Amino acid sequence: MKHDVEEQAASLSQRVETQQAQPTTEKKPEKKVEKEPKFVEAPNPYIDIPVSNMRDVIAKRLLESKTTIPHYYLTSEIVMDKIIKYKIRNLNLLF
């Protein structure tokens, strides 16, 4: 109801006024600010060696063969259950 809201607003404003009038002696807990981790560059274990002319030509030819010649990849699935059973039977006969 309207009068309930007005009463609540009045009581809140009174609380705010009394809190402002009283000096606060309590210390607020300080917020701990986490420091960002510092980036430390690890030493590079690799050594850059300049490319020789021969290796440069090899790299260019490999790239050319991969990009200009059609390639295809074949994947097939083979069921080997019968062969495995046969092999196990024959191994059991040997031992």
Biopython code that builds the backbone (N, CA, C, O; Angstrom):
import numpy as np
from Bio.PDB.StructureBuilder import StructureBuilder

atoms = [
    (1, "MET", "N", (0.827, -1.167, 0.000)),
    (1, "MET", "CA", (0.000, 0.000, 0.000)),
    (1, "MET", "C", (0.891, 1.256, 0.000)),
    (1, "MET", "O", (2.083, 1.198, 0.300)),
    (2, "LYS", "N", (0.276, 2.369, -0.341)),
    (2, "LYS", "CA", (1.028, 3.610, -0.462)),
    (2, "LYS", "C", (1.611, 4.049, 0.875)),
    (2, "LYS", "O", (2.766, 4.471, 0.935)),
    (3, "HIS", "N", (0.840, 3.957, 1.930)),
    (3, "HIS", "CA", (1.323, 4.434, 3.228)),
    (3, "HIS", "C", (2.452, 3.528, 3.758)),
    (3, "HIS", "O", (3.323, 4.004, 4.486)),
    (4, "ASP", "N", (2.450, 2.214, 3.398)),
    (4, "ASP", "CA", (3.536, 1.318, 3.816)),
    (4, "ASP", "C", (4.864, 1.721, 3.163)),
    (4, "ASP", "O", (5.922, 1.716, 3.793)),
    (5, "VAL", "N", (4.765, 2.064, 1.893)),
    (5, "VAL", "CA", (5.976, 2.482, 1.170)),
    (5, "VAL", "C", (6.507, 3.787, 1.738)),
    (5, "VAL", "O", (7.717, 3.950, 1.895)),
    (6, "GLU", "N", (5.594, 4.735, 2.053)),
    (6, "GLU", "CA", (6.025, 6.019, 2.610)),
    (6, "GLU", "C", (6.667, 5.842, 3.989)),
    (6, "GLU", "O", (7.659, 6.499, 4.303)),
    (7, "GLU", "N", (6.100, 4.959, 4.806)),
    (7, "GLU", "CA", (6.689, 4.685, 6.126)),
    (7, "GLU", "C", (8.083, 4.075, 5.989)),
    (7, "GLU", "O", (9.009, 4.451, 6.709)),
    (8, "GLN", "N", (8.219, 3.143, 5.069)),
    (8, "GLN", "CA", (9.519, 2.488, 4.861)),
    (8, "GLN", "C", (10.550, 3.504, 4.374)),
    (8, "GLN", "O", (11.695, 3.482, 4.825)),
    (9, "ALA", "N", (10.164, 4.383, 3.470)),
    (9, "ALA", "CA", (11.076, 5.413, 2.967)),
    (9, "ALA", "C", (11.489, 6.358, 4.082)),
    (9, "ALA", "O", (12.653, 6.750, 4.165)),
    (10, "ALA", "N", (10.541, 6.730, 4.943)),
    (10, "ALA", "CA", (10.854, 7.637, 6.051)),
    (10, "ALA", "C", (11.813, 6.975, 7.038)),
    (10, "ALA", "O", (12.754, 7.613, 7.509)),
    (11, "SER", "N", (11.582, 5.701, 7.353)),
    (11, "SER", "CA", (12.474, 5.019, 8.300)),
    (11, "SER", "C", (13.877, 4.842, 7.706)),
    (11, "SER", "O", (14.869, 4.932, 8.429)),
    (12, "LEU", "N", (13.964, 4.594, 6.417)),
    (12, "LEU", "CA", (15.275, 4.490, 5.774)),
    (12, "LEU", "C", (16.016, 5.818, 5.806)),
    (12, "LEU", "O", (17.219, 5.852, 6.062)),
    (13, "SER", "N", (15.306, 6.911, 5.549)),
    (13, "SER", "CA", (15.969, 8.215, 5.562)),
    (13, "SER", "C", (16.433, 8.569, 6.976)),
    (13, "SER", "O", (17.474, 9.205, 7.138)),
    (14, "GLN", "N", (15.673, 8.167, 8.002)),
    (14, "GLN", "CA", (16.095, 8.410, 9.381)),
    (14, "GLN", "C", (17.354, 7.603, 9.704)),
    (14, "GLN", "O", (18.269, 8.114, 10.349)),
    (15, "ARG", "N", (17.401, 6.367, 9.266)),
    (15, "ARG", "CA", (18.598, 5.537, 9.509)),
    (15, "ARG", "C", (19.826, 6.139, 8.849)),
    (15, "ARG", "O", (20.907, 6.162, 9.437)),
    (16, "VAL", "N", (19.659, 6.623, 7.635)),
    (16, "VAL", "CA", (20.785, 7.224, 6.916)),
    (16, "VAL", "C", (21.271, 8.467, 7.646)),
    (16, "VAL", "O", (22.478, 8.677, 7.767)),
    (17, "GLU", "N", (20.338, 9.305, 8.141)),
    (17, "GLU", "CA", (20.718, 10.523, 8.852)),
    (17, "GLU", "C", (21.464, 10.196, 10.144)),
    (17, "GLU", "O", (22.466, 10.839, 10.457)),
    (18, "THR", "N", (20.988, 9.203, 10.895)),
    (18, "THR", "CA", (21.667, 8.840, 12.146)),
    (18, "THR", "C", (23.034, 8.241, 11.880)),
    (18, "THR", "O", (23.968, 8.473, 12.648)),
    (19, "GLN", "N", (23.169, 7.480, 10.817)),
    (19, "GLN", "CA", (24.482, 6.903, 10.492)),
    (19, "GLN", "C", (25.461, 7.978, 10.061)),
    (19, "GLN", "O", (26.649, 7.894, 10.373)),
    (20, "GLN", "N", (24.983, 8.983, 9.353)),
    (20, "GLN", "CA", (25.859, 10.066, 8.929)),
    (20, "GLN", "C", (26.263, 10.932, 10.106)),
    (20, "GLN", "O", (27.370, 11.469, 10.127)),
    (21, "ALA", "N", (25.371, 11.077, 11.101)),
    (21, "ALA", "CA", (25.654, 11.909, 12.267)),
    (21, "ALA", "C", (26.683, 11.256, 13.183)),
    (21, "ALA", "O", (27.467, 11.957, 13.824)),
    (22, "GLN", "N", (26.694, 9.929, 13.255)),
    (22, "GLN", "CA", (27.637, 9.226, 14.136)),
    (22, "GLN", "C", (28.941, 8.986, 13.377)),
    (22, "GLN", "O", (28.945, 8.461, 12.264)),
    (23, "PRO", "N", (30.047, 9.384, 14.009)),
    (23, "PRO", "CA", (31.323, 9.102, 13.347)),
    (23, "PRO", "C", (31.617, 7.603, 13.440)),
    (23, "PRO", "O", (31.365, 6.963, 14.461)),
    (24, "THR", "N", (32.131, 7.091, 12.399)),
    (24, "THR", "CA", (32.432, 5.658, 12.383)),
    (24, "THR", "C", (33.823, 5.441, 12.960)),
    (24, "THR", "O", (34.801, 6.038, 12.512)),
    (25, "THR", "N", (33.888, 4.582, 13.956)),
    (25, "THR", "CA", (35.173, 4.254, 14.561)),
    (25, "THR", "C", (35.682, 2.904, 14.083)),
    (25, "THR", "O", (36.838, 2.543, 14.306)),
    (26, "GLU", "N", (34.812, 2.175, 13.432)),
    (26, "GLU", "CA", (35.224, 0.860, 12.934)),
    (26, "GLU", "C", (36.060, 1.036, 11.678)),
    (26, "GLU", "O", (35.770, 1.866, 10.816)),
    (27, "LYS", "N", (37.093, 0.238, 11.607)),
    (27, "LYS", "CA", (37.905, 0.259, 10.395)),
    (27, "LYS", "C", (37.310, -0.728, 9.402)),
    (27, "LYS", "O", (36.980, -1.868, 9.733)),
    (28, "LYS", "N", (37.191, -0.262, 8.221)),
    (28, "LYS", "CA", (36.693, -1.147, 7.180)),
    (28, "LYS", "C", (37.821, -2.085, 6.769)),
    (28, "LYS", "O", (38.974, -1.669, 6.661)),
    (29, "PRO", "N", (37.487, -3.335, 6.545)),
    (29, "PRO", "CA", (38.546, -4.258, 6.119)),
    (29, "PRO", "C", (39.085, -3.833, 4.756)),
    (29, "PRO", "O", (38.331, -3.547, 3.825)),
    (30, "GLU", "N", (40.387, -3.803, 4.672)),
    (30, "GLU", "CA", (41.006, -3.399, 3.414)),
    (30, "GLU", "C", (40.890, -4.528, 2.408)),
    (30, "GLU", "O", (41.078, -5.703, 2.725)),
    (31, "LYS", "N", (40.584, -4.144, 1.228)),
    (31, "LYS", "CA", (40.477, -5.143, 0.167)),
    (31, "LYS", "C", (41.878, -5.497, -0.306)),
    (31, "LYS", "O", (42.707, -4.633, -0.590)),
    (32, "LYS", "N", (42.106, -6.783, -0.377)),
    (32, "LYS", "CA", (43.410, -7.219, -0.873)),
    (32, "LYS", "C", (43.373, -7.190, -2.399)),
    (32, "LYS", "O", (42.532, -7.824, -3.037)),
    (33, "VAL", "N", (44.281, -6.459, -2.940)),
    (33, "VAL", "CA", (44.370, -6.354, -4.384)),
    (33, "VAL", "C", (45.413, -7.366, -4.843)),
    (33, "VAL", "O", (46.593, -7.291, -4.500)),
    (34, "GLU", "N", (44.921, -8.312, -5.632)),
    (34, "GLU", "CA", (45.855, -9.314, -6.128)),
    (34, "GLU", "C", (46.711, -8.708, -7.228)),
    (34, "GLU", "O", (46.210, -8.072, -8.155)),
    (35, "LYS", "N", (47.978, -8.915, -7.104)),
    (35, "LYS", "CA", (48.883, -8.395, -8.117)),
    (35, "LYS", "C", (48.861, -9.334, -9.315)),
    (35, "LYS", "O", (48.785, -10.555, -9.179)),
    (36, "GLU", "N", (48.928, -8.734, -10.464)),
    (36, "GLU", "CA", (48.955, -9.548, -11.677)),
    (36, "GLU", "C", (50.299, -10.252, -11.758)),
    (36, "GLU", "O", (51.332, -9.665, -11.435)),
    (37, "PRO", "N", (50.289, -11.506, -12.188)),
    (37, "PRO", "CA", (51.565, -12.208, -12.294)),
    (37, "PRO", "C", (52.444, -11.548, -13.352)),
    (37, "PRO", "O", (51.977, -11.164, -14.424)),
    (38, "LYS", "N", (53.692, -11.431, -13.032)),
    (38, "LYS", "CA", (54.613, -10.811, -13.978)),
    (38, "LYS", "C", (54.998, -11.831, -15.034)),
    (38, "LYS", "O", (55.226, -13.002, -14.730)),
    (39, "PHE", "N", (55.067, -11.381, -16.258)),
    (39, "PHE", "CA", (55.449, -12.249, -17.371)),
    (39, "PHE", "C", (56.968, -12.351, -17.404)),
    (39, "PHE", "O", (57.677, -11.355, -17.549)),
    (40, "VAL", "N", (57.431, -13.547, -17.271)),
    (40, "VAL", "CA", (58.870, -13.786, -17.326)),
    (40, "VAL", "C", (59.147, -14.596, -18.571)),
    (40, "VAL", "O", (58.637, -15.705, -18.732)),
    (41, "GLU", "N", (59.940, -14.049, -19.431)),
    (41, "GLU", "CA", (60.240, -14.739, -20.684)),
    (41, "GLU", "C", (61.277, -15.815, -20.427)),
    (41, "GLU", "O", (62.360, -15.553, -19.903)),
    (42, "ALA", "N", (60.919, -17.035, -20.809)),
    (42, "ALA", "CA", (61.817, -18.170, -20.619)),
    (42, "ALA", "C", (62.908, -18.111, -21.685)),
    (42, "ALA", "O", (62.677, -17.626, -22.792)),
    (43, "PRO", "N", (64.075, -18.599, -21.352)),
    (43, "PRO", "CA", (65.128, -18.619, -22.360)),
    (43, "PRO", "C", (64.757, -19.578, -23.482)),
    (43, "PRO", "O", (64.219, -20.659, -23.241)),
    (44, "ASN", "N", (65.050, -19.174, -24.692)),
    (44, "ASN", "CA", (64.716, -19.981, -25.866)),
    (44, "ASN", "C", (65.755, -21.094, -26.015)),
    (44, "ASN", "O", (66.939, -20.810, -26.195)),
    (45, "PRO", "N", (65.324, -22.366, -25.942)),
    (45, "PRO", "CA", (66.290, -23.459, -26.056)),
    (45, "PRO", "C", (66.709, -23.729, -27.510)),
    (45, "PRO", "O", (67.623, -24.517, -27.754)),
    (46, "TYR", "N", (66.040, -23.075, -28.476)),
    (46, "TYR", "CA", (66.341, -23.319, -29.876)),
    (46, "TYR", "C", (67.222, -22.207, -30.443)),
    (46, "TYR", "O", (67.197, -21.070, -29.973)),
    (47, "ILE", "N", (67.978, -22.555, -31.435)),
    (47, "ILE", "CA", (68.858, -21.601, -32.101)),
    (47, "ILE", "C", (68.384, -21.463, -33.537)),
    (47, "ILE", "O", (68.240, -22.460, -34.244)),
    (48, "ASP", "N", (68.141, -20.238, -33.971)),
    (48, "ASP", "CA", (67.737, -20.004, -35.353)),
    (48, "ASP", "C", (68.973, -20.033, -36.243)),
    (48, "ASP", "O", (69.910, -19.254, -36.069)),
    (49, "ILE", "N", (68.945, -20.951, -37.197)),
    (49, "ILE", "CA", (70.055, -21.079, -38.147)),
    (49, "ILE", "C", (69.544, -20.602, -39.499)),
    (49, "ILE", "O", (68.475, -21.029, -39.935)),
    (50, "PRO", "N", (70.277, -19.737, -40.162)),
    (50, "PRO", "CA", (69.842, -19.268, -41.478)),
    (50, "PRO", "C", (69.702, -20.447, -42.450)),
    (50, "PRO", "O", (70.490, -21.393, -42.429)),
    (51, "VAL", "N", (68.670, -20.357, -43.302)),
    (51, "VAL", "CA", (68.384, -21.435, -44.246)),
    (51, "VAL", "C", (69.377, -21.369, -45.405)),
    (51, "VAL", "O", (69.617, -20.309, -45.983)),
    (52, "SER", "N", (69.947, -22.531, -45.728)),
    (52, "SER", "CA", (70.864, -22.582, -46.873)),
    (52, "SER", "C", (70.046, -22.566, -48.160)),
    (52, "SER", "O", (68.837, -22.796, -48.138)),
    (53, "ASN", "N", (70.705, -22.295, -49.269)),
    (53, "ASN", "CA", (70.013, -22.253, -50.557)),
    (53, "ASN", "C", (69.366, -23.599, -50.882)),
    (53, "ASN", "O", (68.256, -23.645, -51.412)),
    (54, "MET", "N", (70.059, -24.692, -50.563)),
    (54, "MET", "CA", (69.540, -26.017, -50.874)),
    (54, "MET", "C", (68.258, -26.292, -50.070)),
    (54, "MET", "O", (67.279, -26.799, -50.617)),
    (55, "ARG", "N", (68.270, -25.965, -48.808)),
    (55, "ARG", "CA", (67.070, -26.197, -47.985)),
    (55, "ARG", "C", (65.923, -25.273, -48.414)),
    (55, "ARG", "O", (64.757, -25.658, -48.329)),
    (56, "ASP", "N", (66.242, -24.069, -48.870)),
    (56, "ASP", "CA", (65.225, -23.155, -49.356)),
    (56, "ASP", "C", (64.547, -23.739, -50.595)),
    (56, "ASP", "O", (63.323, -23.681, -50.716)),
    (57, "VAL", "N", (65.324, -24.293, -51.502)),
    (57, "VAL", "CA", (64.776, -24.907, -52.720)),
    (57, "VAL", "C", (63.935, -26.130, -52.351)),
    (57, "VAL", "O", (62.858, -26.327, -52.914)),
    (58, "ILE", "N", (64.415, -26.958, -51.406)),
    (58, "ILE", "CA", (63.661, -28.143, -50.981)),
    (58, "ILE", "C", (62.304, -27.714, -50.413)),
    (58, "ILE", "O", (61.279, -28.315, -50.733)),
    (59, "ALA", "N", (62.298, -26.690, -49.585)),
    (59, "ALA", "CA", (61.051, -26.220, -48.979)),
    (59, "ALA", "C", (60.087, -25.710, -50.048)),
    (59, "ALA", "O", (58.889, -25.986, -49.985)),
    (60, "LYS", "N", (60.598, -24.974, -51.020)),
    (60, "LYS", "CA", (59.737, -24.457, -52.084)),
    (60, "LYS", "C", (59.148, -25.586, -52.915)),
    (60, "LYS", "O", (57.968, -25.546, -53.265)),
    (61, "ARG", "N", (59.956, -26.596, -53.237)),
    (61, "ARG", "CA", (59.466, -27.725, -54.043)),
    (61, "ARG", "C", (58.434, -28.559, -53.281)),
    (61, "ARG", "O", (57.452, -29.014, -53.869)),
    (62, "LEU", "N", (58.646, -28.762, -51.987)),
    (62, "LEU", "CA", (57.665, -29.495, -51.190)),
    (62, "LEU", "C", (56.335, -28.748, -51.135)),
    (62, "LEU", "O", (55.266, -29.345, -51.261)),
    (63, "LEU", "N", (56.420, -27.440, -50.945)),
    (63, "LEU", "CA", (55.209, -26.631, -50.917)),
    (63, "LEU", "C", (54.511, -26.671, -52.267)),
    (63, "LEU", "O", (53.287, -26.790, -52.330)),
    (64, "GLU", "N", (55.274, -26.573, -53.339)),
    (64, "GLU", "CA", (54.708, -26.603, -54.691)),
    (64, "GLU", "C", (54.019, -27.942, -54.958)),
    (64, "GLU", "O", (52.926, -27.975, -55.523)),
    (65, "SER", "N", (54.657, -29.050, -54.552)),
    (65, "SER", "CA", (54.055, -30.361, -54.807)),
    (65, "SER", "C", (52.770, -30.537, -53.995)),
    (65, "SER", "O", (51.825, -31.175, -54.459)),
    (66, "LYS", "N", (52.733, -29.990, -52.823)),
    (66, "LYS", "CA", (51.548, -30.138, -51.975)),
    (66, "LYS", "C", (50.403, -29.270, -52.470)),
    (66, "LYS", "O", (49.241, -29.652, -52.327)),
    (67, "THR", "N", (50.696, -28.115, -53.046)),
    (67, "THR", "CA", (49.638, -27.191, -53.438)),
    (67, "THR", "C", (49.180, -27.366, -54.882)),
    (67, "THR", "O", (48.037, -27.033, -55.194)),
    (68, "THR", "N", (50.019, -27.870, -55.765)),
    (68, "THR", "CA", (49.638, -27.946, -57.184)),
    (68, "THR", "C", (49.207, -29.340, -57.616)),
    (68, "THR", "O", (48.395, -29.462, -58.532)),
    (69, "ILE", "N", (49.713, -30.383, -56.998)),
    (69, "ILE", "CA", (49.366, -31.748, -57.383)),
    (69, "ILE", "C", (48.189, -32.206, -56.524)),
    (69, "ILE", "O", (48.213, -32.043, -55.304)),
    (70, "PRO", "N", (47.144, -32.787, -57.162)),
    (70, "PRO", "CA", (46.001, -33.251, -56.368)),
    (70, "PRO", "C", (46.401, -34.378, -55.409)),
    (70, "PRO", "O", (47.126, -35.300, -55.783)),
    (71, "HIS", "N", (45.926, -34.287, -54.198)),
    (71, "HIS", "CA", (46.173, -35.317, -53.195)),
    (71, "HIS", "C", (44.842, -35.859, -52.716)),
    (71, "HIS", "O", (43.836, -35.149, -52.729)),
    (72, "TYR", "N", (44.831, -37.096, -52.298)),
    (72, "TYR", "CA", (43.645, -37.646, -51.650)),
    (72, "TYR", "C", (44.104, -38.585, -50.547)),
    (72, "TYR", "O", (45.188, -39.165, -50.603)),
    (73, "TYR", "N", (43.270, -38.713, -49.574)),
    (73, "TYR", "CA", (43.582, -39.562, -48.433)),
    (73, "TYR", "C", (42.504, -40.628, -48.327)),
    (73, "TYR", "O", (41.312, -40.328, -48.402)),
    (74, "LEU", "N", (42.918, -41.845, -48.157)),
    (74, "LEU", "CA", (41.998, -42.967, -48.116)),
    (74, "LEU", "C", (41.984, -43.565, -46.715)),
    (74, "LEU", "O", (43.034, -43.829, -46.131)),
    (75, "THR", "N", (40.797, -43.771, -46.188)),
    (75, "THR", "CA", (40.637, -44.432, -44.902)),
    (75, "THR", "C", (39.680, -45.587, -45.100)),
    (75, "THR", "O", (38.602, -45.418, -45.670)),
    (76, "SER", "N", (40.069, -46.754, -44.632)),
    (76, "SER", "CA", (39.180, -47.904, -44.751)),
    (76, "SER", "C", (39.144, -48.648, -43.426)),
    (76, "SER", "O", (40.095, -48.616, -42.645)),
    (77, "GLU", "N", (38.033, -49.313, -43.196)),
    (77, "GLU", "CA", (37.860, -50.062, -41.965)),
    (77, "GLU", "C", (37.752, -51.542, -42.335)),
    (77, "GLU", "O", (36.951, -51.920, -43.191)),
    (78, "ILE", "N", (38.546, -52.355, -41.695)),
    (78, "ILE", "CA", (38.578, -53.784, -42.013)),
    (78, "ILE", "C", (38.220, -54.558, -40.756)),
    (78, "ILE", "O", (38.772, -54.315, -39.684)),
    (79, "VAL", "N", (37.300, -55.484, -40.898)),
    (79, "VAL", "CA", (36.912, -56.339, -39.775)),
    (79, "VAL", "C", (37.820, -57.560, -39.802)),
    (79, "VAL", "O", (37.815, -58.330, -40.762)),
    (80, "MET", "N", (38.609, -57.729, -38.726)),
    (80, "MET", "CA", (39.608, -58.802, -38.669)),
    (80, "MET", "C", (39.244, -59.881, -37.652)),
    (80, "MET", "O", (40.111, -60.658, -37.250)),
    (81, "ASP", "N", (37.983, -59.948, -37.228)),
    (81, "ASP", "CA", (37.584, -60.869, -36.165)),
    (81, "ASP", "C", (37.891, -62.324, -36.512)),
    (81, "ASP", "O", (38.459, -63.047, -35.695)),
    (82, "LYS", "N", (37.518, -62.760, -37.726)),
    (82, "LYS", "CA", (37.724, -64.163, -38.101)),
    (82, "LYS", "C", (39.205, -64.507, -38.162)),
    (82, "LYS", "O", (39.612, -65.593, -37.750)),
    (83, "ILE", "N", (39.999, -63.598, -38.669)),
    (83, "ILE", "CA", (41.440, -63.864, -38.779)),
    (83, "ILE", "C", (42.076, -63.936, -37.391)),
    (83, "ILE", "O", (42.946, -64.771, -37.146)),
    (84, "ILE", "N", (41.644, -63.070, -36.495)),
    (84, "ILE", "CA", (42.192, -63.082, -35.132)),
    (84, "ILE", "C", (41.822, -64.381, -34.432)),
    (84, "ILE", "O", (42.661, -64.980, -33.759)),
    (85, "LYS", "N", (40.569, -64.827, -34.581)),
    (85, "LYS", "CA", (40.161, -66.099, -33.973)),
    (85, "LYS", "C", (40.973, -67.262, -34.550)),
    (85, "LYS", "O", (41.409, -68.145, -33.812)),
    (86, "TYR", "N", (41.171, -67.258, -35.848)),
    (86, "TYR", "CA", (41.961, -68.307, -36.492)),
    (86, "TYR", "C", (43.391, -68.315, -35.962)),
    (86, "TYR", "O", (43.949, -69.372, -35.670)),
    (87, "LYS", "N", (43.968, -67.143, -35.844)),
    (87, "LYS", "CA", (45.346, -67.015, -35.355)),
    (87, "LYS", "C", (45.441, -67.504, -33.907)),
    (87, "LYS", "O", (46.388, -68.207, -33.551)),
    (88, "ILE", "N", (44.467, -67.136, -33.074)),
    (88, "ILE", "CA", (44.493, -67.578, -31.679)),
    (88, "ILE", "C", (44.363, -69.096, -31.602)),
    (88, "ILE", "O", (45.064, -69.728, -30.811)),
    (89, "ARG", "N", (43.479, -69.700, -32.411)),
    (89, "ARG", "CA", (43.333, -71.155, -32.414)),
    (89, "ARG", "C", (44.635, -71.843, -32.806)),
    (89, "ARG", "O", (45.027, -72.840, -32.199)),
    (90, "ASN", "N", (45.293, -71.311, -33.810)),
    (90, "ASN", "CA", (46.558, -71.919, -34.277)),
    (90, "ASN", "C", (47.664, -71.731, -33.249)),
    (90, "ASN", "O", (48.496, -72.622, -33.080)),
    (91, "LEU", "N", (47.695, -70.609, -32.565)),
    (91, "LEU", "CA", (48.706, -70.397, -31.537)),
    (91, "LEU", "C", (48.480, -71.336, -30.372)),
    (91, "LEU", "O", (49.449, -71.822, -29.788)),
    (92, "ASN", "N", (47.236, -71.609, -30.013)),
    (92, "ASN", "CA", (46.937, -72.522, -28.915)),
    (92, "ASN", "C", (47.374, -73.932, -29.260)),
    (92, "ASN", "O", (47.767, -74.687, -28.371)),
    (93, "LEU", "N", (47.316, -74.303, -30.521)),
    (93, "LEU", "CA", (47.745, -75.637, -30.919)),
    (93, "LEU", "C", (49.252, -75.805, -30.804)),
    (93, "LEU", "O", (49.755, -76.897, -30.543)),
    (94, "LEU", "N", (49.964, -74.693, -31.006)),
    (94, "LEU", "CA", (51.424, -74.766, -30.942)),
    (94, "LEU", "C", (51.919, -74.922, -29.513)),
    (94, "LEU", "O", (52.951, -75.555, -29.286)),
    (95, "PHE", "N", (51.224, -74.373, -28.573)),
    (95, "PHE", "CA", (51.705, -74.397, -27.189)),
    (95, "PHE", "C", (51.045, -75.452, -26.399)),
    (95, "PHE", "O", (51.335, -75.608, -25.213)),
]
sb = StructureBuilder()
sb.init_structure("model")
sb.init_model(0)
sb.init_chain("A")
sb.init_seg("    ")
for serial, (resi, resn, name, xyz) in enumerate(atoms, 1):
    if name == "N":
        sb.init_residue(resn, " ", resi, " ")
    sb.init_atom(name, np.array(xyz, "f"), 0.0, 1.0, " ", f" {name:<3s}", serial, name[0])
structure = sb.get_structure()
